[in-house]
Amino acid sequence: MAMSYKLPTTNHKLLKIGIVCYPSIGGSGIVATNLGNELARLGHQVHFISYDQPFLLNLKAPNVHFHKVNINTYGLFKYPDYTLPLAVTIEQVQKKYQLDVIHVHYAVPHATAALLARRIMRQNNIPLPKIVTTLHGTDITLLAHDKNLLEIIKYSIERSHCVTAVSQSLKDETLQVLKTDKPINVIYNFYTPLPPTKSRTSIRKGLRIRDDDFLAIHLSNLRPVKRIPDLLKIATLLKTRKNFKLLILAGEPFAQYLPLMKKLRLKNVIVKENVKDIKNYLNAADAGIYTSETESFGMGMLETMSYGKPVLATKTGGIPEVMRDGQDGFLLKLGDVKGFAKKLELLLDNPAAAKTLGQNALKRSREHFSAEVIVKQYLKYYTETCKKTVGLGD
């Protein structure tokens, strides 16, 4: 299985691009970092701005720069503020490097800080960059429902020069929740699978499972919307299938779910926390399983598909835009624990069908959600944005 892609040569003018994101393992951080890495490979100067170095960022790569935001912990502040030092850091980076675009991932606090930084730049006669804001979901699905944040989120989106959303579902929800007529472009997430560094057999040996066991995998940050209890209940229904195992790659501590595991007497569930070589475990798995209450896109699903594995997921949010029911895996109703278990049994009993679904999933990931498809969409968007002589950003 080929695991790497070459981006086509680009006729775009080389740009200086700032990327503001969270450095965490979450989907938005992965997408932002991978986007920056790909842009740097094409010759663009990319400047990451965050409170810590994104864990996938290679600072030794050409054209990649990192600027750390130092957070003040002065005792007078009950809650240390991030937005203000972020704004200052953006302004300082702009003063030194004169970026063309500041691409922020999340409206709050990143777009808010970028807009404040632009006001400072204008006052200090610093060339002004365009602000591109990408909505990943939390801005809208969670924060925008907080009346204390709604107005600043709406302001930050409407004052950005351009806005993108990672799915049509998220775009529709944004327009509905914010009651805004701000144009929003849908640009999907992408993922470039890395070649495994360990064999399927060695990974399974480390997990103490057999080569012929059926291994379902779940990777997430374990937030409540991921519905981890549903995963564990599904595993309970498959206790009698001795060759079924569920591997949970947890981006956060799993301790809160241990009492439920004990109550359900689960011995077919393996948990590993803060795994960085995700590629090796995805390669060793047979299918992905995601029981989320809501997903604006479903990055975990795409990562699983990119390694040629079928996916079982809830039919919610942007997930149906990523995978097709019956072709790349199966879509089920939220909370349909029995339905998930039955579909897993179908795959257990029919390896040929599982293989076909996985091949379809791999093909779809390459044709619709690869770097070579998505990065050029962003470049086109940046270029068009930079050509605009009038923008809102002030």
C-alpha positions as a Markdown table, in Angstrom:
| # | Residue | x | y | z |
|---|---|---|---|---|
| 1 | Met | 0.0 | 0.0 | 0.0 |
| 2 | Ala | 1.5 | 3.3 | -1.1 |
| 3 | Met | 1.5 | 5.7 | 1.9 |
| 4 | Ser | 2.9 | 9.0 | 0.5 |
| 5 | Tyr | 1.8 | 11.5 | -2.0 |
| 6 | Lys | 3.6 | 14.1 | -4.1 |
| 7 | Leu | 2.0 | 17.5 | -4.4 |
| 8 | Pro | 2.0 | 18.8 | -8.0 |
| 9 | Thr | 4.2 | 21.8 | -8.8 |
| 10 | Thr | 2.4 | 25.1 | -8.2 |
| 11 | Asn | 2.1 | 28.2 | -10.3 |
| 12 | His | 1.0 | 30.2 | -7.3 |
| 13 | Lys | 3.1 | 33.1 | -6.1 |
| 14 | Leu | 5.2 | 32.0 | -3.1 |
| 15 | Leu | 3.5 | 33.4 | 0.1 |
| 16 | Lys | 4.4 | 34.1 | 3.7 |
| 17 | Ile | 1.7 | 32.4 | 5.8 |
| 18 | Gly | 1.1 | 32.5 | 9.5 |
| 19 | Ile | -0.7 | 29.6 | 11.0 |
| 20 | Val | -2.3 | 30.0 | 14.5 |
| 21 | Cys | -3.5 | 26.7 | 16.0 |
| 22 | Tyr | -3.6 | 24.6 | 19.1 |
| 23 | Pro | -0.5 | 22.4 | 19.4 |
| 24 | Ser | -2.5 | 19.5 | 20.8 |
| 25 | Ile | -3.2 | 16.0 | 19.3 |
| 26 | Gly | -6.8 | 17.0 | 18.4 |
| 27 | Gly | -8.0 | 17.1 | 14.8 |
| 28 | Ser | -7.7 | 20.8 | 14.2 |
| 29 | Gly | -4.1 | 20.9 | 15.4 |
| 30 | Ile | -3.2 | 17.9 | 13.1 |
| 31 | Val | -4.9 | 19.5 | 10.1 |
| 32 | Ala | -3.3 | 22.9 | 10.7 |
| 33 | Thr | 0.2 | 21.4 | 11.2 |
| 34 | Asn | -0.1 | 19.1 | 8.1 |
| 35 | Leu | -1.3 | 22.1 | 6.0 |
| 36 | Gly | 1.7 | 24.1 | 7.1 |
| 37 | Asn | 4.1 | 21.3 | 6.4 |
| 38 | Glu | 2.7 | 20.8 | 2.9 |
| 39 | Leu | 2.8 | 24.5 | 2.2 |
| 40 | Ala | 6.4 | 24.6 | 3.3 |
| 41 | Arg | 7.3 | 21.7 | 1.0 |
| 42 | Leu | 5.9 | 23.8 | -1.9 |
| 43 | Gly | 8.3 | 26.6 | -1.0 |
| 44 | His | 6.0 | 28.9 | 0.9 |
| 45 | Gln | 7.3 | 30.5 | 4.2 |
| 46 | Val | 5.2 | 29.2 | 7.0 |
| 47 | His | 5.2 | 30.6 | 10.5 |
| 48 | Phe | 3.4 | 28.7 | 13.3 |
| 49 | Ile | 2.2 | 30.7 | 16.3 |
| 50 | Ser | 1.1 | 28.9 | 19.4 |
| 51 | Tyr | 1.8 | 28.4 | 23.1 |
| 52 | Asp | 3.8 | 25.2 | 22.3 |
| 53 | Gln | 5.3 | 23.5 | 19.3 |
| 54 | Pro | 2.7 | 21.4 | 17.5 |
| 55 | Phe | 3.7 | 17.8 | 18.0 |
| 56 | Leu | 3.8 | 16.9 | 14.3 |
| 57 | Leu | 5.8 | 20.0 | 13.4 |
| 58 | Asn | 9.4 | 19.4 | 12.1 |
| 59 | Leu | 11.4 | 22.5 | 12.8 |
| 60 | Lys | 14.3 | 21.2 | 10.8 |
| 61 | Ala | 12.3 | 21.2 | 7.6 |
| 62 | Pro | 12.9 | 24.1 | 5.1 |
| 63 | Asn | 10.6 | 27.1 | 5.3 |
| 64 | Val | 9.1 | 26.2 | 8.7 |
| 65 | His | 9.3 | 28.6 | 11.6 |
| 66 | Phe | 7.8 | 28.5 | 15.1 |
| 67 | His | 7.0 | 31.5 | 17.4 |
| 68 | Lys | 6.0 | 30.7 | 21.0 |
| 69 | Val | 3.4 | 32.7 | 22.8 |
| 70 | Asn | 4.5 | 33.3 | 26.3 |
| 71 | Ile | 1.5 | 33.4 | 28.7 |
| 72 | Asn | 1.6 | 35.7 | 31.7 |
| 73 | Thr | 0.8 | 34.1 | 35.0 |
| 74 | Tyr | 0.7 | 37.2 | 37.0 |
| 75 | Gly | -1.0 | 36.6 | 40.3 |
| 76 | Leu | -3.6 | 39.3 | 39.9 |
| 77 | Phe | -5.1 | 37.3 | 37.0 |
| 78 | Lys | -7.4 | 34.6 | 38.4 |
| 79 | Tyr | -7.4 | 33.0 | 34.9 |
| 80 | Pro | -4.3 | 33.5 | 32.8 |
| 81 | Asp | -5.2 | 35.2 | 29.5 |
| 82 | Tyr | -4.1 | 33.7 | 26.2 |
| 83 | Thr | -5.8 | 36.0 | 23.7 |
| 84 | Leu | -3.8 | 39.1 | 24.6 |
| 85 | Pro | -0.3 | 37.7 | 24.5 |
| 86 | Leu | -1.3 | 35.8 | 21.3 |
| 87 | Ala | -2.3 | 39.1 | 19.7 |
| 88 | Val | 1.0 | 40.7 | 20.7 |
| 89 | Thr | 3.0 | 37.8 | 19.3 |
| 90 | Ile | 1.1 | 37.9 | 16.0 |
| 91 | Glu | 1.8 | 41.6 | 15.8 |
| 92 | Gln | 5.5 | 41.0 | 16.5 |
| 93 | Val | 5.8 | 38.3 | 13.9 |
| 94 | Gln | 4.1 | 40.5 | 11.4 |
| 95 | Lys | 6.4 | 43.4 | 12.1 |
| 96 | Lys | 9.5 | 41.2 | 11.4 |
| 97 | Tyr | 8.3 | 39.0 | 8.6 |
| 98 | Gln | 5.4 | 40.9 | 6.9 |
| 99 | Leu | 3.2 | 37.9 | 6.3 |
| 100 | Asp | 0.6 | 37.9 | 3.5 |
| 101 | Val | -1.9 | 35.8 | 5.3 |
| 102 | Ile | -2.7 | 34.8 | 8.9 |
| 103 | His | -4.6 | 31.6 | 8.8 |
| 104 | Val | -6.3 | 31.0 | 12.2 |
| 105 | His | -7.9 | 27.7 | 13.2 |
| 106 | Tyr | -10.9 | 28.5 | 15.4 |
| 107 | Ala | -12.7 | 31.8 | 15.7 |
| 108 | Val | -12.1 | 32.1 | 19.4 |
| 109 | Pro | -9.6 | 32.9 | 20.6 |
| 110 | His | -7.4 | 32.8 | 17.5 |
| 111 | Ala | -9.4 | 35.0 | 15.0 |
| 112 | Thr | -10.2 | 37.4 | 17.9 |
| 113 | Ala | -6.5 | 37.7 | 18.7 |
| 114 | Ala | -5.5 | 38.2 | 15.0 |
| 115 | Leu | -8.1 | 40.9 | 14.5 |
| 116 | Leu | -6.8 | 42.7 | 17.6 |
| 117 | Ala | -3.2 | 42.3 | 16.3 |
| 118 | Arg | -4.3 | 44.0 | 13.0 |
| 119 | Arg | -5.5 | 47.0 | 14.9 |
| 120 | Ile | -2.1 | 47.3 | 16.6 |
| 121 | Met | -0.3 | 46.8 | 13.3 |
| 122 | Arg | -2.3 | 49.6 | 11.7 |
| 123 | Gln | -1.5 | 51.9 | 14.6 |
| 124 | Asn | 2.2 | 51.1 | 14.2 |
| 125 | Asn | 2.2 | 51.4 | 10.4 |
| 126 | Ile | 3.0 | 47.7 | 9.9 |
| 127 | Pro | 1.8 | 46.1 | 6.6 |
| 128 | Leu | -1.5 | 44.4 | 7.2 |
| 129 | Pro | -2.1 | 40.7 | 6.5 |
| 130 | Lys | -5.4 | 39.1 | 5.5 |
| 131 | Ile | -7.1 | 37.0 | 8.1 |
| 132 | Val | -8.4 | 33.6 | 7.0 |
| 133 | Thr | -10.4 | 31.8 | 9.6 |
| 134 | Thr | -11.2 | 28.1 | 9.5 |
| 135 | Leu | -14.0 | 26.7 | 11.6 |
| 136 | His | -13.5 | 23.2 | 12.9 |
| 137 | Gly | -16.6 | 22.7 | 14.9 |
| 138 | Thr | -16.1 | 23.6 | 18.6 |
| 139 | Asp | -16.5 | 27.3 | 17.8 |
| 140 | Ile | -20.1 | 26.6 | 16.6 |
| 141 | Thr | -21.3 | 23.3 | 18.0 |
| 142 | Leu | -20.3 | 24.2 | 21.6 |
| 143 | Leu | -19.0 | 27.7 | 22.2 |
| 144 | Ala | -21.5 | 29.6 | 20.1 |
| 145 | His | -24.3 | 28.2 | 22.2 |
| 146 | Asp | -22.8 | 30.1 | 25.2 |
| 147 | Lys | -24.4 | 33.5 | 25.3 |
| 148 | Asn | -21.2 | 34.9 | 26.9 |
| 149 | Leu | -19.3 | 34.0 | 23.7 |
| 150 | Leu | -21.8 | 34.1 | 20.9 |
| 151 | Glu | -21.3 | 37.8 | 20.0 |
| 152 | Ile | -17.5 | 37.7 | 20.0 |
| 153 | Ile | -17.5 | 34.5 | 17.9 |
| 154 | Lys | -19.9 | 36.2 | 15.4 |
| 155 | Tyr | -17.8 | 39.3 | 15.4 |
| 156 | Ser | -14.6 | 37.4 | 14.8 |
| 157 | Ile | -16.1 | 35.5 | 11.9 |
| 158 | Glu | -17.7 | 38.4 | 10.2 |
| 159 | Arg | -14.6 | 40.6 | 10.5 |
| 160 | Ser | -12.3 | 37.9 | 9.1 |
| 161 | His | -11.5 | 38.5 | 5.4 |
| 162 | Cys | -12.4 | 35.0 | 4.5 |
| 163 | Val | -13.9 | 32.0 | 6.4 |
| 164 | Thr | -13.8 | 28.3 | 5.7 |
| 165 | Ala | -15.6 | 25.4 | 7.3 |
| 166 | Val | -14.5 | 21.8 | 7.2 |
| 167 | Ser | -17.9 | 20.4 | 6.1 |
| 168 | Gln | -21.1 | 21.5 | 4.5 |
| 169 | Ser | -22.8 | 20.4 | 7.7 |
| 170 | Leu | -20.7 | 22.8 | 9.8 |
| 171 | Lys | -21.3 | 25.6 | 7.4 |
| 172 | Asp | -25.0 | 25.2 | 7.6 |
| 173 | Glu | -25.0 | 25.0 | 11.4 |
| 174 | Thr | -22.8 | 28.2 | 11.5 |
| 175 | Leu | -25.2 | 30.2 | 9.3 |
| 176 | Gln | -28.1 | 28.9 | 11.4 |
| 177 | Val | -26.6 | 29.5 | 14.8 |
| 178 | Leu | -25.0 | 32.9 | 14.2 |
| 179 | Lys | -27.8 | 34.2 | 11.9 |
| 180 | Thr | -25.0 | 35.6 | 9.6 |
| 181 | Asp | -24.8 | 36.2 | 5.9 |
| 182 | Lys | -21.0 | 35.9 | 6.0 |
| 183 | Pro | -19.8 | 33.9 | 2.9 |
| 184 | Ile | -18.3 | 30.6 | 4.1 |
| 185 | Asn | -16.3 | 28.2 | 1.8 |
| 186 | Val | -16.3 | 24.5 | 2.5 |
| 187 | Ile | -12.8 | 23.1 | 2.3 |
| 188 | Tyr | -12.5 | 19.6 | 3.7 |
| 189 | Asn | -9.8 | 18.3 | 6.0 |
| 190 | Phe | -7.1 | 16.2 | 4.5 |
| 191 | Tyr | -4.7 | 13.5 | 5.8 |
| 192 | Thr | -1.5 | 12.1 | 4.5 |
| 193 | Pro | -0.8 | 8.6 | 5.9 |
| 194 | Leu | 2.8 | 7.9 | 6.9 |
| 195 | Pro | 4.4 | 4.6 | 6.2 |
| 196 | Pro | 4.3 | 2.3 | 9.3 |
| 197 | Thr | 7.6 | 1.9 | 11.1 |
| 198 | Lys | 6.6 | -1.4 | 12.8 |
| 199 | Ser | 4.9 | -4.5 | 11.3 |
| 200 | Arg | 1.4 | -5.5 | 11.9 |
| 201 | Thr | 2.6 | -8.6 | 13.6 |
| 202 | Ser | 5.0 | -6.8 | 16.0 |
| 203 | Ile | 2.3 | -4.3 | 17.0 |
| 204 | Arg | -0.2 | -7.1 | 17.7 |
| 205 | Lys | 2.5 | -9.0 | 19.7 |
| 206 | Gly | 3.0 | -5.9 | 21.8 |
| 207 | Leu | -0.8 | -5.7 | 22.4 |
| 208 | Arg | -0.8 | -9.4 | 23.3 |
| 209 | Ile | -3.3 | -10.3 | 20.6 |
| 210 | Arg | -3.0 | -12.9 | 17.8 |
| 211 | Asp | -2.6 | -12.2 | 14.1 |
| 212 | Asp | -6.0 | -13.7 | 13.3 |
| 213 | Asp | -7.8 | -11.6 | 16.0 |
| 214 | Phe | -10.2 | -9.0 | 14.6 |
| 215 | Leu | -9.0 | -5.6 | 16.0 |
| 216 | Ala | -11.3 | -2.6 | 15.9 |
| 217 | Ile | -9.7 | 0.7 | 16.7 |
| 218 | His | -10.9 | 4.0 | 18.1 |
| 219 | Leu | -8.8 | 7.2 | 18.4 |
| 220 | Ser | -10.1 | 10.4 | 20.0 |
| 221 | Asn | -9.6 | 12.9 | 22.8 |
| 222 | Leu | -12.3 | 11.2 | 24.8 |
| 223 | Arg | -14.5 | 14.2 | 25.1 |
| 224 | Pro | -18.1 | 13.4 | 26.2 |
| 225 | Val | -19.4 | 13.8 | 22.6 |
| 226 | Lys | -17.3 | 10.8 | 21.6 |
| 227 | Arg | -19.6 | 8.6 | 23.7 |
| 228 | Ile | -17.0 | 6.2 | 25.0 |
| 229 | Pro | -19.6 | 4.4 | 27.2 |
| 230 | Asp | -21.3 | 3.3 | 23.9 |
| 231 | Leu | -17.9 | 1.9 | 22.7 |
| 232 | Leu | -17.6 | -0.2 | 25.9 |
| 233 | Lys | -21.2 | -1.4 | 25.6 |
| 234 | Ile | -20.5 | -2.6 | 22.1 |
| 235 | Ala | -17.5 | -4.5 | 23.2 |
| 236 | Thr | -19.7 | -6.1 | 25.9 |
| 237 | Leu | -22.1 | -7.4 | 23.3 |
| 238 | Leu | -19.1 | -9.1 | 21.5 |
| 239 | Lys | -17.7 | -10.8 | 24.6 |
| 240 | Thr | -18.6 | -14.2 | 23.2 |
| 241 | Arg | -16.6 | -13.6 | 20.1 |
| 242 | Lys | -13.2 | -14.6 | 21.4 |
| 243 | Asn | -11.3 | -13.2 | 18.5 |
| 244 | Phe | -12.7 | -9.7 | 18.8 |
| 245 | Lys | -10.6 | -7.0 | 20.4 |
| 246 | Leu | -11.2 | -3.2 | 20.8 |
| 247 | Leu | -8.2 | -0.9 | 20.9 |
| 248 | Ile | -8.8 | 2.7 | 22.2 |
| 249 | Leu | -6.0 | 5.2 | 21.5 |
| 250 | Ala | -6.8 | 7.9 | 24.1 |
| 251 | Gly | -5.6 | 11.4 | 23.7 |
| 252 | Glu | -6.6 | 12.1 | 27.3 |
| 253 | Pro | -6.4 | 10.1 | 30.5 |
| 254 | Phe | -8.8 | 7.2 | 30.4 |
| 255 | Ala | -9.2 | 6.8 | 34.2 |
| 256 | Gln | -12.8 | 8.1 | 34.3 |
| 257 | Tyr | -14.0 | 5.1 | 32.3 |
| 258 | Leu | -12.2 | 2.4 | 34.2 |
| 259 | Pro | -15.1 | 1.9 | 36.7 |
| 260 | Leu | -17.5 | 1.2 | 33.8 |
| 261 | Met | -15.0 | -1.2 | 32.3 |
| 262 | Lys | -14.8 | -3.0 | 35.6 |
| 263 | Lys | -18.6 | -3.1 | 35.9 |
| 264 | Leu | -18.9 | -4.5 | 32.4 |
| 265 | Arg | -16.1 | -7.0 | 33.1 |
| 266 | Leu | -14.4 | -6.2 | 29.9 |
| 267 | Lys | -11.3 | -8.2 | 28.9 |
| 268 | Asn | -11.5 | -7.6 | 25.2 |
| 269 | Val | -10.6 | -3.8 | 25.4 |
| 270 | Ile | -7.1 | -2.5 | 25.3 |
| 271 | Val | -6.4 | 1.2 | 26.1 |
| 272 | Lys | -3.2 | 3.1 | 25.3 |
| 273 | Glu | -2.9 | 6.8 | 26.2 |
| 274 | Asn | -1.0 | 9.6 | 24.3 |
| 275 | Val | 0.2 | 7.4 | 21.5 |
| 276 | Lys | 2.2 | 9.3 | 18.9 |
| 277 | Asp | 3.0 | 6.5 | 16.3 |
| 278 | Ile | -0.7 | 6.2 | 15.5 |
| 279 | Lys | 0.2 | 5.0 | 12.0 |
| 280 | Asn | 1.5 | 1.7 | 13.3 |
| 281 | Tyr | -1.7 | 0.9 | 15.2 |
| 282 | Leu | -4.0 | 1.9 | 12.4 |
| 283 | Asn | -2.0 | -0.4 | 10.1 |
| 284 | Ala | -2.4 | -3.2 | 12.6 |
| 285 | Ala | -6.2 | -2.8 | 12.9 |
| 286 | Asp | -9.0 | -4.3 | 10.9 |
| 287 | Ala | -11.7 | -1.6 | 11.2 |
| 288 | Gly | -12.4 | 1.7 | 12.9 |
| 289 | Ile | -15.3 | 2.4 | 15.2 |
| 290 | Tyr | -16.7 | 5.8 | 16.1 |
| 291 | Thr | -19.8 | 6.4 | 18.2 |
| 292 | Ser | -19.8 | 10.2 | 18.4 |
| 293 | Glu | -22.8 | 12.3 | 19.2 |
| 294 | Thr | -21.6 | 14.9 | 16.8 |
| 295 | Glu | -18.7 | 15.4 | 14.4 |
| 296 | Ser | -18.2 | 18.4 | 12.2 |
| 297 | Phe | -15.9 | 16.3 | 10.0 |
| 298 | Gly | -14.6 | 13.2 | 11.6 |
| 299 | Met | -10.8 | 13.3 | 11.4 |
| 300 | Gly | -10.4 | 9.9 | 13.2 |
| 301 | Met | -12.6 | 8.3 | 10.5 |
| 302 | Leu | -10.5 | 9.8 | 7.7 |
| 303 | Glu | -7.2 | 8.6 | 9.3 |
| 304 | Thr | -8.6 | 5.1 | 9.6 |
| 305 | Met | -9.8 | 5.1 | 6.0 |
| 306 | Ser | -6.4 | 6.3 | 4.8 |
| 307 | Tyr | -4.9 | 3.1 | 6.0 |
| 308 | Gly | -7.4 | 1.0 | 4.0 |
| 309 | Lys | -9.7 | 0.1 | 6.9 |
| 310 | Pro | -13.5 | 0.1 | 6.9 |
| 311 | Val | -15.2 | 2.4 | 9.3 |
| 312 | Leu | -18.3 | 2.1 | 11.5 |
| 313 | Ala | -19.6 | 5.5 | 12.6 |
| 314 | Thr | -22.7 | 7.4 | 13.7 |
| 315 | Lys | -24.7 | 9.1 | 10.9 |
| 316 | Thr | -24.3 | 12.6 | 12.3 |
| 317 | Gly | -22.8 | 16.0 | 11.4 |
| 318 | Gly | -20.2 | 15.9 | 8.6 |
| 319 | Ile | -19.5 | 12.2 | 8.9 |
| 320 | Pro | -21.7 | 11.2 | 5.9 |
| 321 | Glu | -19.7 | 13.7 | 3.8 |
| 322 | Val | -16.6 | 11.8 | 4.6 |
| 323 | Met | -17.7 | 8.1 | 4.3 |
| 324 | Arg | -20.5 | 6.3 | 2.4 |
| 325 | Asp | -22.8 | 3.8 | 4.1 |
| 326 | Gly | -22.3 | 0.3 | 2.6 |
| 327 | Gln | -19.3 | 1.4 | 0.5 |
| 328 | Asp | -16.6 | 2.5 | 2.9 |
| 329 | Gly | -18.1 | 1.0 | 6.0 |
| 330 | Phe | -21.4 | 1.5 | 7.8 |
| 331 | Leu | -23.3 | 4.5 | 9.2 |
| 332 | Leu | -25.6 | 3.8 | 12.2 |
| 333 | Lys | -28.0 | 5.8 | 14.3 |
| 334 | Leu | -26.7 | 7.5 | 17.4 |
| 335 | Gly | -26.7 | 5.2 | 20.4 |
| 336 | Asp | -27.5 | 2.1 | 18.3 |
| 337 | Val | -25.2 | -0.2 | 20.3 |
| 338 | Lys | -26.7 | -3.4 | 19.0 |
| 339 | Gly | -26.5 | -2.2 | 15.4 |
| 340 | Phe | -22.8 | -1.5 | 15.8 |
| 341 | Ala | -22.3 | -4.9 | 17.2 |
| 342 | Lys | -24.1 | -6.6 | 14.4 |
| 343 | Lys | -22.1 | -4.8 | 11.7 |
| 344 | Leu | -18.9 | -5.8 | 13.5 |
| 345 | Glu | -20.0 | -9.4 | 13.5 |
| 346 | Leu | -20.7 | -9.1 | 9.8 |
| 347 | Leu | -17.1 | -8.0 | 9.2 |
| 348 | Leu | -15.8 | -10.7 | 11.6 |
| 349 | Asp | -17.6 | -13.4 | 9.6 |
| 350 | Asn | -16.8 | -12.0 | 6.2 |
| 351 | Pro | -13.2 | -11.0 | 5.8 |
| 352 | Ala | -13.6 | -10.5 | 2.0 |
| 353 | Ala | -16.3 | -7.9 | 2.5 |
| 354 | Ala | -14.2 | -6.1 | 5.1 |
| 355 | Lys | -11.3 | -6.0 | 2.7 |
| 356 | Thr | -13.5 | -4.6 | -0.1 |
| 357 | Leu | -14.9 | -1.9 | 2.2 |
| 358 | Gly | -11.4 | -1.0 | 3.3 |
| 359 | Gln | -10.1 | -0.7 | -0.3 |
| 360 | Asn | -13.1 | 1.5 | -1.1 |
| 361 | Ala | -12.3 | 3.7 | 2.0 |
| 362 | Leu | -8.7 | 4.0 | 0.9 |
| 363 | Lys | -9.6 | 5.1 | -2.6 |
| 364 | Arg | -12.1 | 7.6 | -1.3 |
| 365 | Ser | -9.6 | 9.1 | 1.1 |
| 366 | Arg | -7.1 | 9.6 | -1.7 |
| 367 | Glu | -9.5 | 11.0 | -4.3 |
| 368 | His | -11.3 | 13.4 | -2.0 |
| 369 | Phe | -9.3 | 14.1 | 1.1 |
| 370 | Ser | -5.6 | 14.0 | 0.2 |
| 371 | Ala | -3.1 | 16.8 | 0.4 |
| 372 | Glu | -2.8 | 17.1 | -3.3 |
| 373 | Val | -6.6 | 17.7 | -3.5 |
| 374 | Ile | -7.1 | 20.0 | -0.5 |
| 375 | Val | -3.8 | 22.1 | -0.3 |
| 376 | Lys | -4.3 | 23.6 | -3.7 |
| 377 | Gln | -7.8 | 24.7 | -2.7 |
| 378 | Tyr | -6.3 | 26.6 | 0.2 |
| 379 | Leu | -3.6 | 28.1 | -2.0 |
| 380 | Lys | -6.2 | 29.3 | -4.5 |
| 381 | Tyr | -8.2 | 30.8 | -1.6 |
| 382 | Tyr | -5.1 | 32.5 | -0.1 |
| 383 | Thr | -4.2 | 34.0 | -3.5 |
| 384 | Glu | -7.7 | 35.3 | -4.2 |
| 385 | Thr | -7.9 | 36.8 | -0.7 |
| 386 | Cys | -4.6 | 38.5 | -1.0 |
| 387 | Lys | -5.7 | 40.2 | -4.3 |
| 388 | Lys | -8.6 | 41.9 | -2.5 |
| 389 | Thr | -7.9 | 45.5 | -2.0 |
| 390 | Val | -10.8 | 46.0 | 0.5 |
| 391 | Gly | -11.4 | 43.7 | 3.5 |
| 392 | Leu | -13.2 | 43.7 | 6.7 |
| 393 | Gly | -10.4 | 42.8 | 9.1 |
| 394 | Asp | -10.3 | 46.1 | 10.9 |
